[in-house]
């Protein structure tokens, strides 16, 4: 599906969905540049919907370990609970 200038893949968020979810995510921290949060969420959604191993995450979502660590952090700090 094409939304704006972006092709939205099957397991990825539309602009409208991202607008709803983004306020629930912690703002980027100071210091090292952080991976794009939408890209990370899309990677998490891909992993959860496919059931694949974290290490099999497609490169377009960034390093699998980064996506996994963000998933773990957001699980521990209640971010997923607030989203759901």
HELIX and SHEET records of a PDB file:
HELIX    1   1 UNK A   15  UNK A   21  1                                   7    
HELIX    2   2 UNK A   22  UNK A   24  5                                   3    
HELIX    3   3 UNK A   37  UNK A   50  1                                  14    
HELIX    4   4 UNK A   54  UNK A   56  5                                   3    
HELIX    5   5 UNK A   59  UNK A   61  5                                   3    
HELIX    6   6 UNK A   64  UNK A   76  1                                  13    
HELIX    7   7 UNK A   79  UNK A   83  1                                   5    
SHEET    1   A 2 UNK A   2  UNK A   3  0                                        
SHEET    2   A 2 UNK A   6  UNK A   7 -1                                        
END                                                                             
